[in-house]
Amino acid sequence: LILPIGDHILRTACEQAKVWRETVHPNFWVSVNISARQFQEKDLVEKVMRVLSETGLPSSGLRLEITESLAIRDTNYTIRLIKELNELGVFTSLDDFGTGYSSLSYLKQFPLKVLKIDRSFIHDIRINQKNEALITAIIAMARSFDLEVVAEGVEKDEQLTFLRSQSCDSVQGFLLSRPMPADDLTK
């Protein structure tokens, strides 16, 4: 069932992002996680193109997230897929960075636009200085590759303060908001 569910989520997210672009903010974008099974589909790029066309969402309104462990299964396929998505104007995020193999050679090879720092590093900010050093290094490294940096799992003010001090581009987590229905977010 993951394929029809994934298709439904992609379409629904794009439809909602289009509404928010029209009513809330013209540069609103949404991230959608791609499952391992979806990632293997040879027509993934065509599906994305079709959904964008049918929903009227510009490609800049969609970001696709793939996990680090998924990306390294077949690096040639991953590189080709990310390049095709980039040509569409759809950003690709490397999700859960730091939890898998975290090989720097993959960062060098993959034509990514966004690097997401895993929540396990964020959790110990202000408790574990090694984590802070790692986060600082990851952000600096991402900058050298011209990648946008997103930190996952921000739940405390001190985490946000530290990430701001490191010029992290974006954060996500319960500190900002718990999950909510689309209508509530619109309000």
Residue frames as qw, qx, qy, qz and C-alpha x, y, z in Angstrom:
[[0.000, 0.881, 0.474, 0.000, 0.00, 0.00, 0.00],
 [0.410, -0.569, 0.022, 0.712, 2.97, 2.36, 0.33],
 [0.273, 0.112, 0.495, 0.817, 2.84, 3.39, -3.35],
 [0.100, -0.681, -0.552, -0.470, -0.80, 4.55, -3.43],
 [0.443, -0.791, -0.304, 0.292, -0.42, 6.11, 0.02],
 [0.472, -0.340, 0.180, 0.793, 2.75, 7.90, -1.10],
 [0.159, 0.364, 0.534, 0.746, 1.01, 9.16, -4.25],
 [0.264, -0.795, -0.518, -0.174, -1.91, 10.42, -2.19],
 [0.498, -0.684, -0.143, 0.514, 0.39, 12.21, 0.28],
 [0.397, -0.079, 0.328, 0.854, 2.38, 13.84, -2.52],
 [0.003, 0.535, 0.560, 0.633, -0.77, 15.09, -4.27],
 [0.386, -0.806, -0.450, 0.012, -2.46, 16.26, -1.06],
 [0.515, -0.533, -0.033, 0.671, 0.67, 18.08, 0.12],
 [0.283, 0.085, 0.401, 0.867, 1.03, 19.83, -3.25],
 [0.137, -0.680, -0.572, -0.437, -2.64, 20.81, -3.32],
 [0.458, -0.795, -0.326, 0.229, -2.39, 22.27, 0.18],
 [0.495, -0.332, 0.126, 0.793, 0.89, 24.06, -0.53],
 [0.157, 0.391, 0.493, 0.762, -0.76, 25.69, -3.56],
 [0.303, -0.806, -0.472, -0.192, -3.60, 26.95, -1.34],
 [0.546, -0.681, -0.133, 0.469, -1.15, 28.32, 1.23],
 [0.434, -0.011, 0.293, 0.852, 0.87, 30.04, -1.51],
 [0.010, -0.551, -0.495, -0.672, -2.29, 31.79, -2.66],
 [0.436, -0.773, -0.360, -0.286, -3.68, 32.69, 0.78],
 [0.686, -0.676, -0.066, 0.261, -0.82, 32.84, 3.28],
 [0.284, -0.738, 0.406, 0.459, 2.59, 33.39, 1.66],
 [0.705, 0.635, -0.169, -0.268, 3.62, 33.32, -2.04],
 [0.344, 0.595, -0.724, 0.063, 6.90, 31.52, -1.29],
 [0.742, -0.302, 0.483, -0.353, 5.44, 28.77, 0.89],
 [0.544, 0.350, -0.739, -0.188, 6.90, 25.32, 0.23],
 [0.859, -0.308, 0.236, -0.334, 6.26, 21.86, 1.61],
 [0.066, 0.481, -0.873, -0.043, 8.58, 18.91, 2.20],
 [0.923, -0.006, -0.019, -0.384, 7.44, 15.38, 1.45],
 [0.425, -0.457, 0.780, 0.041, 9.31, 12.29, 2.60],
 [0.713, 0.354, -0.474, -0.377, 9.85, 9.71, -0.11],
 [0.861, -0.296, 0.387, -0.147, 9.68, 6.09, 0.99],
 [0.340, -0.405, 0.778, 0.339, 12.23, 3.52, -0.09],
 [0.518, 0.371, 0.764, 0.103, 9.61, 1.86, -2.28],
 [0.343, 0.898, 0.202, -0.187, 8.66, 5.16, -3.98],
 [0.139, -0.789, 0.467, 0.373, 12.33, 5.95, -4.50],
 [0.455, -0.140, 0.824, 0.305, 12.72, 2.72, -6.46],
 [0.549, 0.655, 0.501, -0.135, 9.92, 3.61, -8.87],
 [0.513, 0.047, 0.418, 0.748, 11.46, 4.39, -12.25],
 [0.088, 0.642, 0.458, 0.608, 8.71, 6.92, -13.01],
 [0.366, -0.617, -0.446, 0.535, 9.08, 8.96, -9.81],
 [0.164, -0.266, 0.134, 0.941, 10.21, 12.10, -11.65],
 [0.155, -0.272, -0.636, -0.705, 7.31, 11.80, -14.10],
 [0.357, -0.624, -0.693, 0.062, 4.87, 11.39, -11.19],
 [0.303, -0.527, -0.240, 0.757, 6.25, 14.49, -9.53],
 [0.044, -0.053, 0.386, 0.920, 5.97, 16.44, -12.80],
 [0.246, -0.434, -0.738, -0.455, 2.39, 15.28, -13.29],
 [0.364, -0.650, -0.590, 0.311, 1.33, 16.16, -9.74],
 [0.229, -0.404, -0.038, 0.885, 2.92, 19.60, -9.98],
 [0.063, -0.092, -0.540, -0.834, 1.19, 20.21, -13.30],
 [0.325, -0.499, -0.750, -0.288, -2.21, 18.95, -12.15],
 [0.388, -0.669, -0.496, 0.394, -2.13, 20.87, -8.86],
 [0.213, 0.895, 0.109, 0.376, -0.65, 24.05, -10.31],
 [0.588, -0.763, 0.122, 0.239, 2.08, 24.14, -7.68],
 [0.423, 0.806, -0.409, 0.059, 5.35, 25.56, -9.01],
 [0.848, 0.101, -0.448, 0.264, 8.34, 23.28, -8.54],
 [0.192, 0.433, -0.472, 0.744, 9.79, 25.73, -5.99],
 [0.599, -0.413, 0.147, -0.670, 6.85, 24.84, -3.73],
 [0.979, -0.143, -0.068, -0.126, 7.93, 21.22, -3.30],
 [0.026, 0.651, -0.747, 0.129, 10.90, 19.62, -1.62],
 [0.936, -0.049, -0.313, -0.156, 11.46, 15.88, -1.53],
 [0.353, -0.685, 0.596, -0.226, 13.28, 14.25, 1.38],
 [0.897, 0.141, -0.419, -0.007, 15.28, 11.07, 1.09],
 [0.718, -0.665, 0.203, 0.039, 17.11, 9.46, 3.97],
 [0.012, -0.751, 0.645, 0.142, 20.85, 9.13, 3.95],
 [0.515, -0.169, 0.840, 0.011, 20.64, 5.32, 4.14],
 [0.682, 0.561, 0.453, -0.125, 18.28, 5.24, 1.15],
 [0.331, 0.891, -0.214, -0.225, 20.44, 7.57, -0.93],
 [0.104, -0.653, 0.737, 0.144, 23.54, 5.39, -0.67],
 [0.811, 0.084, 0.564, -0.128, 21.89, 2.13, -1.75],
 [0.675, 0.405, 0.434, 0.437, 22.54, 2.90, -5.43],
 [0.233, -0.616, 0.006, 0.752, 24.57, 6.06, -5.73],
 [0.145, 0.002, 0.594, 0.791, 24.42, 6.24, -9.53],
 [0.107, -0.603, -0.735, -0.292, 20.63, 6.02, -9.49],
 [0.287, -0.757, -0.395, 0.435, 20.43, 8.56, -6.65],
 [0.250, -0.396, 0.225, 0.855, 22.65, 11.04, -8.48],
 [0.038, 0.224, 0.688, 0.689, 20.63, 10.69, -11.69],
 [0.195, -0.689, -0.695, -0.063, 17.31, 11.07, -9.85],
 [0.283, -0.710, -0.235, 0.600, 18.42, 14.14, -7.89],
 [0.195, -0.201, 0.398, 0.873, 19.77, 15.76, -11.06],
 [0.053, -0.424, -0.734, -0.528, 16.43, 15.18, -12.81],
 [0.268, -0.768, -0.553, 0.179, 14.54, 16.67, -9.86],
 [0.309, -0.532, 0.019, 0.788, 16.92, 19.65, -9.80],
 [0.125, 0.086, 0.572, 0.806, 16.22, 20.21, -13.50],
 [0.181, -0.651, -0.690, -0.261, 12.53, 20.39, -12.60],
 [0.074, -0.582, 0.169, -0.792, 13.32, 22.92, -9.88],
 [0.804, -0.516, -0.184, -0.230, 12.41, 20.55, -7.05],
 [0.044, -0.682, 0.646, -0.338, 14.91, 20.66, -4.18],
 [0.863, -0.119, -0.491, -0.002, 16.04, 17.39, -2.67],
 [0.370, -0.738, 0.419, -0.378, 16.91, 17.12, 1.01],
 [0.584, 0.154, -0.772, 0.199, 19.20, 14.53, 2.54],
 [0.640, -0.597, -0.018, -0.484, 17.24, 13.60, 5.66],
 [0.894, -0.446, 0.040, 0.014, 18.62, 12.14, 8.91],
 [0.553, 0.649, -0.401, 0.335, 22.17, 13.23, 8.13],
 [0.093, -0.604, 0.645, -0.459, 24.62, 11.82, 10.62],
 [0.767, -0.213, 0.445, -0.410, 22.70, 8.65, 11.50],
 [0.953, 0.296, 0.051, -0.028, 23.84, 6.44, 8.64],
 [0.849, 0.102, 0.053, 0.516, 27.16, 6.22, 6.93],
 [0.125, -0.960, -0.025, 0.250, 27.66, 10.00, 6.75],
 [0.716, -0.009, 0.319, 0.621, 30.37, 9.64, 4.16],
 [0.002, 0.715, -0.068, -0.696, 31.66, 12.95, 2.96],
 [0.155, -0.117, 0.746, 0.637, 32.14, 11.45, -0.48],
 [0.129, 0.575, 0.800, 0.109, 28.35, 11.11, -0.77],
 [0.001, -0.840, -0.256, 0.479, 27.87, 14.78, -0.01],
 [0.131, -0.519, 0.471, 0.701, 30.40, 15.59, -2.68],
 [0.146, 0.084, 0.868, 0.468, 28.70, 13.30, -5.24],
 [0.089, 0.639, 0.763, -0.027, 25.02, 14.03, -4.66],
 [0.115, 0.330, 0.200, 0.915, 23.72, 17.24, -6.27],
 [0.268, -0.622, -0.694, 0.242, 21.69, 18.08, -3.17],
 [0.010, 0.677, 0.106, 0.728, 20.25, 21.44, -2.18],
 [0.526, -0.641, 0.162, -0.535, 19.41, 20.79, 1.48],
 [0.482, 0.127, -0.806, 0.318, 21.03, 18.90, 4.36],
 [0.625, -0.605, -0.109, -0.482, 18.90, 18.00, 7.37],
 [0.120, 0.405, -0.778, 0.466, 20.71, 17.46, 10.66],
 [0.572, -0.307, -0.751, -0.116, 19.16, 14.55, 12.54],
 [0.509, -0.726, -0.068, -0.458, 17.29, 15.23, 15.76],
 [0.884, -0.315, -0.229, 0.259, 19.64, 12.95, 17.72],
 [0.522, 0.191, -0.149, 0.818, 22.32, 15.66, 17.45],
 [0.161, -0.581, -0.093, -0.793, 19.91, 18.46, 18.32],
 [0.712, -0.553, -0.410, -0.138, 18.56, 16.69, 21.41],
 [0.755, -0.394, -0.234, 0.469, 21.78, 17.10, 23.40],
 [0.276, 0.636, -0.029, 0.720, 22.52, 20.75, 22.61],
 [0.257, -0.709, 0.273, -0.598, 23.74, 22.49, 25.77],
 [0.879, -0.399, 0.216, -0.146, 24.26, 19.08, 27.39],
 [0.867, -0.049, 0.340, 0.361, 26.90, 17.49, 25.18],
 [0.000, -0.818, 0.266, 0.510, 29.61, 19.77, 23.81],
 [0.354, -0.149, 0.802, 0.457, 30.70, 17.10, 21.35],
 [0.351, 0.617, 0.698, 0.094, 27.27, 17.31, 19.71],
 [0.091, 0.930, 0.095, -0.342, 27.57, 21.08, 19.53],
 [0.227, -0.581, 0.581, 0.523, 30.99, 20.72, 17.90],
 [0.385, 0.180, 0.844, 0.327, 29.55, 18.21, 15.41],
 [0.276, 0.808, 0.512, -0.096, 26.63, 20.49, 14.57],
 [0.040, -0.866, 0.192, 0.460, 28.98, 23.42, 14.07],
 [0.287, -0.346, 0.750, 0.484, 31.15, 21.28, 11.78],
 [0.389, 0.430, 0.798, 0.166, 28.16, 19.93, 9.83],
 [0.214, 0.903, 0.284, -0.241, 26.83, 23.45, 9.23],
 [0.114, -0.755, 0.426, 0.486, 30.27, 24.70, 8.14],
 [0.362, -0.085, 0.843, 0.388, 30.69, 21.70, 5.84],
 [0.368, 0.646, 0.668, 0.008, 27.22, 22.18, 4.36],
 [0.102, 0.911, 0.006, -0.400, 28.03, 25.84, 3.70],
 [0.216, -0.534, 0.641, 0.508, 31.18, 24.82, 1.82],
 [0.270, 0.195, 0.880, 0.338, 28.97, 22.66, -0.43],
 [0.233, -0.031, -0.189, -0.954, 26.48, 25.54, -0.80],
 [0.341, -0.372, -0.851, -0.146, 23.74, 23.55, 0.93],
 [0.449, -0.546, 0.027, -0.707, 20.84, 24.90, 2.91],
 [0.265, 0.073, -0.878, 0.392, 20.82, 23.47, 6.46],
 [0.631, -0.452, -0.191, -0.601, 17.72, 22.36, 8.36],
 [0.031, 0.236, -0.851, 0.468, 17.86, 21.12, 11.97],
 [0.609, -0.328, -0.602, -0.400, 15.23, 18.57, 13.00],
 [0.660, -0.396, -0.611, 0.185, 13.76, 18.05, 16.43],
 [0.134, 0.306, -0.301, 0.893, 14.08, 21.51, 17.96],
 [0.485, -0.581, -0.646, -0.103, 12.13, 21.38, 21.21],
 [0.500, -0.663, -0.288, 0.477, 13.87, 23.87, 23.53],
 [0.120, 0.991, 0.008, -0.052, 14.71, 27.56, 23.38],
 [0.404, -0.710, 0.491, 0.301, 18.39, 26.88, 24.05],
 [0.664, 0.143, 0.639, 0.362, 18.54, 24.56, 21.01],
 [0.387, 0.833, 0.346, 0.192, 17.06, 27.29, 18.83],
 [0.169, -0.956, 0.180, 0.155, 19.43, 29.89, 20.28],
 [0.567, -0.417, 0.596, 0.387, 22.46, 27.71, 19.57],
 [0.596, 0.385, 0.612, 0.349, 21.31, 26.93, 16.01],
 [0.210, 0.961, 0.170, 0.055, 20.71, 30.62, 15.33],
 [0.335, -0.831, 0.355, 0.267, 24.21, 31.39, 16.62],
 [0.550, -0.185, 0.703, 0.412, 25.52, 28.90, 14.05],
 [0.325, 0.427, -0.299, -0.789, 23.44, 30.48, 11.23],
 [0.280, 0.200, 0.935, 0.090, 21.36, 27.37, 10.66],
 [0.134, -0.123, -0.466, -0.866, 18.91, 28.22, 7.83],
 [0.645, -0.295, -0.263, -0.654, 15.78, 26.53, 9.13],
 [0.106, -0.154, 0.892, -0.411, 14.55, 24.46, 12.03],
 [0.648, -0.256, -0.453, -0.556, 11.64, 22.16, 12.60],
 [0.348, -0.045, -0.844, 0.404, 10.29, 20.72, 15.79],
 [0.330, -0.650, -0.684, 0.029, 7.77, 20.91, 18.60],
 [0.268, -0.405, -0.225, 0.845, 9.18, 24.23, 19.86],
 [0.108, 0.053, -0.352, -0.928, 7.64, 25.83, 16.78],
 [0.691, 0.004, -0.020, -0.723, 4.49, 23.74, 16.63],
 [0.514, -0.009, 0.850, -0.115, 3.04, 20.33, 17.19],
 [0.041, 0.166, 0.801, 0.573, 1.46, 18.67, 14.15],
 [0.318, 0.418, 0.445, -0.725, -1.92, 20.19, 13.33],
 [0.527, 0.567, 0.625, 0.096, -4.66, 20.02, 10.72],
 [0.383, 0.277, 0.334, 0.816, -4.16, 22.21, 7.65],
 [0.145, -0.799, -0.399, -0.426, -7.15, 24.43, 8.54],
 [0.572, -0.765, -0.150, 0.254, -5.63, 25.20, 11.95],
 [0.593, -0.189, 0.206, 0.755, -2.32, 26.14, 10.39],
 [0.200, 0.557, 0.423, 0.687, -4.06, 28.43, 7.94],
 [0.346, -0.878, -0.295, -0.148, -5.70, 30.26, 10.87]]
